[in-house]
Amino acid sequence: MTLFWTIWACVVVAMLLLASVIEISGARSGFLGANGFILFTCGCMTVLTSPILFIVTWIWVDLLTAFIVWGTGAAVYAALFYGMLRLIDKLLRKPS
């Protein structure tokens, strides 16, 4: 079960990092339009696939552990997402 959770976390973090790199690259090249669309889509994909994590944990372990893993995962992802937004803002801020 720990291997499953580790793989899931690595995939989610890799998606977030890739989306952030795409957003930074696009912002530096000066695109106009749907800024943050890739990062937003990454967040939606993570939220929409999280029930799979919950159900698999519930079946393989138990309901309490599923709630703990789901809640912990949501809190960690929210912190990572916020951190990436702050990092992107800091990297793209023009010095005055």
WOURJO-V573918 format. One record per run of one state. SS is the DSSP state (helix for helix, strand for strand, loop for the rest). FROM is the first residue (numbers start at 1). LEN is the number of residues. If there is no record, write none. Layout:
BEGIN
((SS | FROM | LEN) (SS | FROM | LEN))
END
This chain:
BEGIN
((loop | 1 | 1) (helix | 2 | 27) (loop | 29 | 8) (helix | 37 | 24) (loop | 61 | 2) (helix | 63 | 30) (loop | 93 | 4))
END
